[in-house]
Amino acid sequence: MKISHHMRKEDSGLVVTTLEIAEEEQRQGHGVRVCEPSNGVTAMFDTFDGPPDIHCIHSQLSPHTYHDKVPKVMWMHGEPLGSVGNGVSMRAIVDLAPSCEAFICMRKEEQPVWDSIKRTFVVTKGIDLTRFKPLDHAPEKLQGDPAILYYENWRGQRNPLMICVAMEQIHREFPEARLHLYNCPGGKMHDTFLKLIHHNRWYTFIGSLKGKERDVVTLLNRADVVVSGLHPLYARGIEAFGCGKAFIGPGYKEHEYEYQCDLEPISIASAIRKVWLGPFDAGKGREFAKLHFRKWAETHHDVANTIKESVEIYGRYT
């Protein structure tokens, strides 16, 4: 199948996911083209000539495709509440919906929202397990036992406040525990957390407050536990599973996962405690934990399954 993706270049999880999808499509033998919607004529890269069999919309759509008779599906990367809250995304989705045959989302909890706008299919929320994996030569571990990592892109309500408060309880029980905060933007957000860390004496357990980290795979391999404050859904934090690391996030309620929590400090702390005293301890150690969470990724979050499922959906309309 010849598949064309329309994606705006930006620094976001949407771009990472879209490129993983395109790369896996190539691995499975499909022709792939990735276009910048503002241009749409000159592809960022392509592996086939002529028109595609299907257009996949990830962020916007090139106007020259509106009437080309090629079927179109839209991938729903953002979560519904945020799509309304940012004042832009939901309106753009509704504007593009008449041009689409269907939507594709990756979390079953959001399907009813998108389905109210356009017929929506759910596929596996997968990650590239050839990239996100335990490293052969383990890098120097982040400070702390456990070393807990927060590495989401911060913005607005998407910040580690609840995680920091939960760490007060974790630190009382595990004095060597440390929380490492990465991808913190500058400006007011950085200043706010500096003030909180100083005033609340969180410096006793905050191991890092840093900006963007480009080598995410190495960073994940340096941690014991990866945490998220996203709710009610989850995002790229599942990359941790691929690297053999535990993932704790209030938005992650998939597949009867043993270490679920709610968006409140006591629940988050309880989940961290449970995972640290579970596969990491009990005489089994870190190697057991690594295998345990890697297996979870292979079973539930393999991008290869995402593509098999999505190509089957494309076939309904081509």
Stockholm file with secondary structure:
# STOCKHOLM 1.0

chainA/1-318         MKISHHMRKEDSGLVVTTLEIAEEEQRQGHGVRVCEPSNGVTAMFDTFDGPPDIHCIHSQLSPHTYHDKVPKVMWMHGEPLGSVGNGVSMRAIVDLAPSCEAFICMRKEEQPVWDSIKRTFVVTKGIDLTRFKPLDHAPEKLQGDPAILYYENWRGQRNPLMICVAMEQIHREFPEARLHLYNCPGGKMHDTFLKLIHHNRWYTFIGSLKGKERDVVTLLNRADVVVSGLHPLYARGIEAFGCGKAFIGPGYKEHEYEYQCDLEPISIASAIRKVWLGPFDAGKGREFAKLHFRKWAETHHDVANTIKESVEIYGRYT
#=GR chainA/1-318 SS CEEEEECCCCSSHHHHHHHHHHHHHHHTTCEEEEECTTTCSSEEEESCCSCCSEEEESSCCCGGGTTSCCCEEEEECSCHHHHHHTSSHHHHHHHHGGGCSEEEESCGGGHHHHHTTSCEEECCCCBCTTTSSCCSSCCCCCSSTTEEEECSCCBTTBSSHHHHHHHHHHHHHCTTCEEEECSCCSHHHHHHHHHHHHHTTGGGTEEEECCCCSCHHHHHHTCSEEECCCCSSCCGGGHHHHTTCEEECTTCCGGGCTTCCCSSHHHHHHHHHHHHTTTTTTTTHHHHHHHHHHHHHHHHCBHHHHHHHHHHHHHTTC
#=GC SS_cons         CEEEEECCCCSSHHHHHHHHHHHHHHHTTCEEEEECTTTCSSEEEESCCSCCSEEEESSCCCGGGTTSCCCEEEEECSCHHHHHHTSSHHHHHHHHGGGCSEEEESCGGGHHHHHTTSCEEECCCCBCTTTSSCCSSCCCCCSSTTEEEECSCCBTTBSSHHHHHHHHHHHHHCTTCEEEECSCCSHHHHHHHHHHHHHTTGGGTEEEECCCCSCHHHHHHTCSEEECCCCSSCCGGGHHHHTTCEEECTTCCGGGCTTCCCSSHHHHHHHHHHHHTTTTTTTTHHHHHHHHHHHHHHHHCBHHHHHHHHHHHHHTTC
//
